[in-house]
Amino acid sequence: MGVQLLSGLDPAAVAERLAQWAAGYRDSGGSGGLLAPARESAEHWAVTIRGVGRDEISQRDLADPGVLLGHGAARDPAHQAWLSAGRVVFAGGRRVLAQWRLHELSDLRALDDLTGVVLLGSEPNPDYDDRFPALLSDVVRWSARALGPVQPGYDRRRVEVDWLKFEAVFADDRGRLQEWTQALYPRLARIAGNAKDPADGDPPH
């Protein structure tokens, strides 16, 4: 499996592609195949991300998402995250393990390292050590049989630009899709510009 590096993102191209997708996602998508969770009436799956685990993220991690580059491997990886216009589903094949209705969420945020999303049922309270469910990409392992040193991007959580589509659908549900789209390019430019040298830092453990 190949990897995508944050430092290699083309912010303009990615922003344009995501804006085009967001403008027409309701008219595209499909059933997701035989191993997809059952759909509700008139529902279709707009996004599927495979190789996903579930974990929790603390308020401190939300305040500094960059630390998640060194976050441990998510529990039970190799599941899938499914997104429709009405809900997020964490599933193992057809079996729904957890789901979140978009209209019941306070917020849905893609992590700044583009390795997952966090689902907030309420606004973080600074007086409590709140933890929030998160769906996270799995770690792309470097083969022990491969020759040479670990290549950049391996032994780290997989970067998936499609996590931003979860944000887009949530923004659309709240009537904020235009504002989200307008903020996308500067956000991606900041993410790419702030990306660390992929050879630096400690890999997940």
C-alpha positions in Angstrom: 0.0 0.0 0.0 1.3 3.4 -0.9 1.2 6.5 1.3 0.3 10.1 0.9 2.4 12.8 2.6 0.8 16.0 4.0 3.8 17.9 2.7 3.0 16.6 -0.8 -0.5 17.9 -0.9 -1.5 20.3 -3.7 -3.9 22.5 -1.8 -5.4 24.1 -4.9 -6.1 20.9 -6.7 -7.4 19.1 -3.6 -9.7 22.0 -2.7 -11.1 22.2 -6.2 -11.7 18.4 -6.3 -13.4 18.4 -2.9 -15.6 21.5 -3.8 -16.8 19.7 -6.9 -17.5 16.6 -5.0 -19.4 18.5 -2.3 -21.6 20.2 -4.8 -22.9 17.0 -6.3 -22.5 14.3 -3.6 -26.2 14.0 -3.1 -26.7 12.9 -6.7 -23.9 10.3 -6.7 -22.8 7.4 -4.5 -24.5 4.0 -4.3 -25.3 0.9 -2.3 -21.7 0.2 -1.3 -21.8 -3.4 -2.5 -22.7 -6.7 -0.9 -20.6 -6.1 2.3 -22.0 -2.6 3.0 -24.3 -1.9 6.0 -28.0 -1.9 5.2 -29.2 1.4 4.0 -32.2 3.2 5.3 -35.0 4.5 3.1 -33.7 6.6 0.2 -30.2 6.5 1.6 -27.0 6.1 -0.4 -23.4 5.9 0.8 -21.6 9.1 -0.2 -18.2 8.1 1.2 -16.5 4.8 2.3 -13.1 4.7 4.0 -11.6 1.2 4.6 -9.0 0.2 7.1 -10.5 2.2 10.0 -10.4 1.8 13.7 -12.3 3.5 16.5 -10.7 5.3 19.5 -11.3 8.3 21.7 -9.7 11.7 21.6 -9.3 14.0 24.6 -9.8 17.7 24.7 -6.1 18.2 24.9 -5.5 16.3 21.7 -8.2 18.3 20.0 -6.4 21.5 21.0 -3.2 20.2 19.4 -4.2 17.7 16.7 -0.5 17.4 15.5 0.2 15.2 18.5 -2.0 12.6 16.8 0.9 11.9 14.4 2.4 9.9 17.2 -0.9 8.4 18.5 -1.0 4.7 19.2 -2.7 2.4 16.7 -6.5 2.5 16.9 -8.3 -0.4 18.4 -9.8 -2.9 16.0 -8.5 -1.6 12.7 -9.6 -2.9 9.3 -13.2 -1.9 9.7 -14.9 0.7 7.6 -16.3 4.2 8.0 -19.5 4.9 5.9 -21.1 8.3 5.4 -24.5 9.2 4.0 -26.3 12.5 4.1 -27.8 11.6 7.4 -25.4 9.5 9.4 -21.9 8.2 10.0 -21.5 4.5 10.4 -18.6 2.4 11.8 -19.0 -1.1 10.5 -17.4 -4.4 10.1 -18.7 -5.5 6.7 -22.5 -5.5 7.0 -22.5 -5.3 10.8 -23.0 -1.8 12.2 -20.8 -1.4 15.2 -21.7 2.2 16.0 -23.5 5.1 14.3 -24.0 8.8 14.7 -26.8 10.9 13.3 -25.5 14.1 11.9 -28.4 16.2 13.3 -27.5 14.9 16.8 -23.9 16.0 16.7 -22.6 19.3 18.0 -19.7 19.2 15.6 -17.7 16.8 13.3 -14.1 17.7 12.7 -11.4 16.2 10.5 -8.1 16.0 12.3 -5.4 18.4 11.1 -3.2 15.6 10.0 -6.1 14.2 7.9 -5.9 10.8 9.5 -9.5 10.7 10.9 -12.5 12.5 12.2 -13.8 13.2 15.7 -17.5 13.2 16.5 -18.7 15.7 19.1 -22.0 15.1 20.8 -21.5 18.3 22.7 -19.2 21.2 22.9 -16.0 20.5 24.8 -16.3 21.7 28.4 -13.0 23.1 29.8 -14.0 22.1 33.3 -14.0 18.4 32.4 -11.7 16.0 30.8 -14.1 15.1 28.1 -13.3 12.4 25.6 -14.9 12.1 22.2 -15.3 9.1 19.8 -13.0 9.2 16.8 -12.7 7.2 13.6 -9.0 6.9 12.6 -7.1 5.5 9.6 -5.0 2.5 10.3 -1.2 2.6 10.4 0.6 1.7 7.2 3.3 -0.7 8.3 6.7 -1.0 6.6 7.4 -4.6 5.7 10.1 -6.3 7.8 11.2 -8.0 4.6 11.7 -4.7 2.7 15.3 -3.7 2.0 16.6 -0.4 3.3 15.3 2.1 6.0 11.6 2.8 6.6 10.4 5.1 3.8 8.6 8.4 4.6 5.0 8.0 5.5 5.2 4.4 6.7 4.7 3.2 10.3 2.4 6.2 10.6 -1.4 6.6 10.4 -2.6 6.8 6.8 -3.4 10.2 5.4 -6.9 10.2 3.8 -8.1 13.4 2.2 -11.6 11.9 2.1 -12.0 12.5 5.8 -12.7 16.1 4.8 -15.8 14.8 2.9 -17.2 13.9 6.3 -16.8 17.6 7.3 -18.4 18.7 4.1 -21.5 16.6 4.5 -21.9 17.8 8.1 -21.4 21.4 7.0 -24.1 20.8 4.4 -26.4 19.4 7.0 -26.0 22.7 9.0 -26.4 24.9 5.9 -22.8 26.0 6.0 -21.4 24.2 3.0 -20.5 27.4 1.1 -18.6 28.8 4.1 -16.8 25.4 4.5 -15.8 25.4 0.8 -14.5 28.9 0.9 -12.3 28.1 3.9 -10.9 24.9 2.4 -8.0 26.1 0.3 -6.4 28.3 3.0 -6.8 25.4 5.5 -5.2 22.9 3.1 -2.4 25.4 2.4 -1.7 25.7 6.1 -1.8 21.9 6.6 0.7 21.3 3.8 2.9 24.3 4.8 3.0 23.1 8.5 3.7 19.5 7.6 6.8 18.2 9.4 9.6 16.5 7.5 8.2 13.0 7.2 11.5 11.6 8.5 11.1 13.5 11.8 9.1 12.5 14.8 8.3 9.2 16.4 6.1 6.6 14.7 2.9 5.3 16.3 3.5 2.5 18.8 
